Amino acid sequence: MLAAMPVFKLDERLEFPPADLADDGLLAVGGDLSPERLVLAYSRGIFPWYEDGLPILWHSPDPRMVLEADQLRIPSSLRKTMRKRPYRLSLDTAFPAVIEACAQAPRPGQDGTWITSEMRDAYIRLFRLGLAHSAEAWRGDELVGGLYGVSLGAIFFGESMFARAPDASKIAFVTLVSELRRWGIELIDCQVYTDHLARFGAVEWPRVRYLRALDRLVRRPTHRGRWRYAAGPAASGGPAAPGSNA
């Protein structure tokens, strides 16, 4: 019988063990959610995922669910809906509201949320540093869908999404991915498999393949600052390059 790999305990030092030592996805416990540690974690293929009442748990699953931006598939029914422009779309205009809505969204098979108040505060700090971003869908002045994640180099690390109206999060997602492709961001990290993401073209990669791609992509320049669509908040419009005030 093969022995299980150890789960590492982090201390105040800003470091992680190699991601490929993660046993069943779980790599380490402890540490903090400082911007410096989060940026280091994402750049090494690691992310935090835990519940209230538990220490911070750091994961690197194998396989890894990813979407190559140029492999995005938009179902014909969703394309038809998008042509009607049912929602106004924006970027980085309501990050705290998006992450709060994601935390409150019911998840099948989950009791509660992994987006703790500590997690919300940590990602809002990353947003203020220009490294975390949100995509929003609006119906009038009501926020009805969206998602958030972290961007480093030429990779976007998707974290969570929510919808309060039909197809709202789907439209926000595919519009964002289309823009990311134009901006030169090649890969969207979706973390773990879901049927929902698979329908848009996401696939599972062995962790070793993901880590090789990650090492290459995070070396690209990171576009920091608040993102926007070229036409501003709109149902659709040409892309604008993300802010580059790094």
Secondary structure as a PSIPRED ss2 file (coil, helix, strand):
# PSIPRED VFORMAT (PSIPRED V4.0)

   1 M C   1.000  0.000  0.000
   2 L C   1.000  0.000  0.000
   3 A C   1.000  0.000  0.000
   4 A C   1.000  0.000  0.000
   5 M C   1.000  0.000  0.000
   6 P C   1.000  0.000  0.000
   7 V C   1.000  0.000  0.000
   8 F E   0.000  0.000  1.000
   9 K E   0.000  0.000  1.000
  10 L E   0.000  0.000  1.000
  11 D C   1.000  0.000  0.000
  12 E C   1.000  0.000  0.000
  13 R C   1.000  0.000  0.000
  14 L C   1.000  0.000  0.000
  15 E C   1.000  0.000  0.000
  16 F C   1.000  0.000  0.000
  17 P C   1.000  0.000  0.000
  18 P C   1.000  0.000  0.000
  19 A H   0.000  1.000  0.000
  20 D H   0.000  1.000  0.000
  21 L H   0.000  1.000  0.000
  22 A C   1.000  0.000  0.000
  23 D E   0.000  0.000  1.000
  24 D C   1.000  0.000  0.000
  25 G C   1.000  0.000  0.000
  26 L E   0.000  0.000  1.000
  27 L E   0.000  0.000  1.000
  28 A E   0.000  0.000  1.000
  29 V E   0.000  0.000  1.000
  30 G E   0.000  0.000  1.000
  31 G C   1.000  0.000  0.000
  32 D C   1.000  0.000  0.000
  33 L C   1.000  0.000  0.000
  34 S C   1.000  0.000  0.000
  35 P H   0.000  1.000  0.000
  36 E H   0.000  1.000  0.000
  37 R H   0.000  1.000  0.000
  38 L H   0.000  1.000  0.000
  39 V H   0.000  1.000  0.000
  40 L H   0.000  1.000  0.000
  41 A H   0.000  1.000  0.000
  42 Y H   0.000  1.000  0.000
  43 S H   0.000  1.000  0.000
  44 R C   1.000  0.000  0.000
  45 G C   1.000  0.000  0.000
  46 I C   1.000  0.000  0.000
  47 F E   0.000  0.000  1.000
  48 P E   0.000  0.000  1.000
  49 W C   1.000  0.000  0.000
  50 Y C   1.000  0.000  0.000
  51 E C   1.000  0.000  0.000
  52 D C   1.000  0.000  0.000
  53 G C   1.000  0.000  0.000
  54 L C   1.000  0.000  0.000
  55 P C   1.000  0.000  0.000
  56 I C   1.000  0.000  0.000
  57 L E   0.000  0.000  1.000
  58 W E   0.000  0.000  1.000
  59 H E   0.000  0.000  1.000
  60 S C   1.000  0.000  0.000
  61 P C   1.000  0.000  0.000
  62 D C   1.000  0.000  0.000
  63 P C   1.000  0.000  0.000
  64 R E   0.000  0.000  1.000
  65 M E   0.000  0.000  1.000
  66 V E   0.000  0.000  1.000
  67 L E   0.000  0.000  1.000
  68 E E   0.000  0.000  1.000
  69 A H   0.000  1.000  0.000
  70 D H   0.000  1.000  0.000
  71 Q H   0.000  1.000  0.000
  72 L C   1.000  0.000  0.000
  73 R C   1.000  0.000  0.000
  74 I C   1.000  0.000  0.000
  75 P C   1.000  0.000  0.000
  76 S H   0.000  1.000  0.000
  77 S H   0.000  1.000  0.000
  78 L H   0.000  1.000  0.000
  79 R H   0.000  1.000  0.000
  80 K H   0.000  1.000  0.000
  81 T H   0.000  1.000  0.000
  82 M H   0.000  1.000  0.000
  83 R H   0.000  1.000  0.000
  84 K C   1.000  0.000  0.000
  85 R C   1.000  0.000  0.000
  86 P C   1.000  0.000  0.000
  87 Y C   1.000  0.000  0.000
  88 R E   0.000  0.000  1.000
  89 L E   0.000  0.000  1.000
  90 S E   0.000  0.000  1.000
  91 L E   0.000  0.000  1.000
  92 D C   1.000  0.000  0.000
  93 T C   1.000  0.000  0.000
  94 A C   1.000  0.000  0.000
  95 F H   0.000  1.000  0.000
  96 P H   0.000  1.000  0.000
  97 A H   0.000  1.000  0.000
  98 V H   0.000  1.000  0.000
  99 I H   0.000  1.000  0.000
 100 E H   0.000  1.000  0.000
 101 A H   0.000  1.000  0.000
 102 C H   0.000  1.000  0.000
 103 A H   0.000  1.000  0.000
 104 Q H   0.000  1.000  0.000
 105 A C   1.000  0.000  0.000
 106 P C   1.000  0.000  0.000
 107 R C   1.000  0.000  0.000
 108 P C   1.000  0.000  0.000
 109 G C   1.000  0.000  0.000
 110 Q C   1.000  0.000  0.000
 111 D C   1.000  0.000  0.000
 112 G C   1.000  0.000  0.000
 113 T C   1.000  0.000  0.000
 114 W C   1.000  0.000  0.000
 115 I C   1.000  0.000  0.000
 116 T C   1.000  0.000  0.000
 117 S H   0.000  1.000  0.000
 118 E H   0.000  1.000  0.000
 119 M H   0.000  1.000  0.000
 120 R H   0.000  1.000  0.000
 121 D H   0.000  1.000  0.000
 122 A H   0.000  1.000  0.000
 123 Y H   0.000  1.000  0.000
 124 I H   0.000  1.000  0.000
 125 R H   0.000  1.000  0.000
 126 L H   0.000  1.000  0.000
 127 F H   0.000  1.000  0.000
 128 R H   0.000  1.000  0.000
 129 L C   1.000  0.000  0.000
 130 G C   1.000  0.000  0.000
 131 L C   1.000  0.000  0.000
 132 A E   0.000  0.000  1.000
 133 H E   0.000  0.000  1.000
 134 S E   0.000  0.000  1.000
 135 A E   0.000  0.000  1.000
 136 E E   0.000  0.000  1.000
 137 A E   0.000  0.000  1.000
 138 W E   0.000  0.000  1.000
 139 R E   0.000  0.000  1.000
 140 G C   1.000  0.000  0.000
 141 D C   1.000  0.000  0.000
 142 E E   0.000  0.000  1.000
 143 L E   0.000  0.000  1.000
 144 V E   0.000  0.000  1.000
 145 G E   0.000  0.000  1.000
 146 G E   0.000  0.000  1.000
 147 L E   0.000  0.000  1.000
 148 Y E   0.000  0.000  1.000
 149 G E   0.000  0.000  1.000
 150 V E   0.000  0.000  1.000
 151 S E   0.000  0.000  1.000
 152 L E   0.000  0.000  1.000
 153 G C   1.000  0.000  0.000
 154 A C   1.000  0.000  0.000
 155 I E   0.000  0.000  1.000
 156 F E   0.000  0.000  1.000
 157 F E   0.000  0.000  1.000
 158 G E   0.000  0.000  1.000
 159 E E   0.000  0.000  1.000
 160 S E   0.000  0.000  1.000
 161 M E   0.000  0.000  1.000
 162 F E   0.000  0.000  1.000
 163 A E   0.000  0.000  1.000
 164 R C   1.000  0.000  0.000
 165 A C   1.000  0.000  0.000
 166 P C   1.000  0.000  0.000
 167 D C   1.000  0.000  0.000
 168 A H   0.000  1.000  0.000
 169 S H   0.000  1.000  0.000
 170 K H   0.000  1.000  0.000
 171 I H   0.000  1.000  0.000
 172 A H   0.000  1.000  0.000
 173 F H   0.000  1.000  0.000
 174 V H   0.000  1.000  0.000
 175 T H   0.000  1.000  0.000
 176 L H   0.000  1.000  0.000
 177 V H   0.000  1.000  0.000
 178 S H   0.000  1.000  0.000
 179 E H   0.000  1.000  0.000
 180 L H   0.000  1.000  0.000
 181 R H   0.000  1.000  0.000
 182 R H   0.000  1.000  0.000
 183 W C   1.000  0.000  0.000
 184 G C   1.000  0.000  0.000
 185 I C   1.000  0.000  0.000
 186 E C   1.000  0.000  0.000
 187 L E   0.000  0.000  1.000
 188 I E   0.000  0.000  1.000
 189 D E   0.000  0.000  1.000
 190 C E   0.000  0.000  1.000
 191 Q E   0.000  0.000  1.000
 192 V C   1.000  0.000  0.000
 193 Y C   1.000  0.000  0.000
 194 T C   1.000  0.000  0.000
 195 D H   0.000  1.000  0.000
 196 H H   0.000  1.000  0.000
 197 L H   0.000  1.000  0.000
 198 A H   0.000  1.000  0.000
 199 R C   1.000  0.000  0.000
 200 F C   1.000  0.000  0.000
 201 G C   1.000  0.000  0.000
 202 A C   1.000  0.000  0.000
 203 V E   0.000  0.000  1.000
 204 E E   0.000  0.000  1.000
 205 W E   0.000  0.000  1.000
 206 P C   1.000  0.000  0.000
 207 R H   0.000  1.000  0.000
 208 V H   0.000  1.000  0.000
 209 R H   0.000  1.000  0.000
 210 Y H   0.000  1.000  0.000
 211 L H   0.000  1.000  0.000
 212 R H   0.000  1.000  0.000
 213 A H   0.000  1.000  0.000
 214 L H   0.000  1.000  0.000
 215 D H   0.000  1.000  0.000
 216 R H   0.000  1.000  0.000
 217 L H   0.000  1.000  0.000
 218 V C   1.000  0.000  0.000
 219 R C   1.000  0.000  0.000
 220 R C   1.000  0.000  0.000
 221 P C   1.000  0.000  0.000
 222 T C   1.000  0.000  0.000
 223 H C   1.000  0.000  0.000
 224 R C   1.000  0.000  0.000
 225 G C   1.000  0.000  0.000
 226 R C   1.000  0.000  0.000
 227 W C   1.000  0.000  0.000
 228 R C   1.000  0.000  0.000
 229 Y E   0.000  0.000  1.000
 230 A C   1.000  0.000  0.000
 231 A C   1.000  0.000  0.000
 232 G C   1.000  0.000  0.000
 233 P C   1.000  0.000  0.000
 234 A E   0.000  0.000  1.000
 235 A C   1.000  0.000  0.000
 236 S C   1.000  0.000  0.000
 237 G C   1.000  0.000  0.000
 238 G C   1.000  0.000  0.000
 239 P E   0.000  0.000  1.000
 240 A C   1.000  0.000  0.000
 241 A C   1.000  0.000  0.000
 242 P C   1.000  0.000  0.000
 243 G C   1.000  0.000  0.000
 244 S C   1.000  0.000  0.000
 245 N C   1.000  0.000  0.000
 246 A C   1.000  0.000  0.000
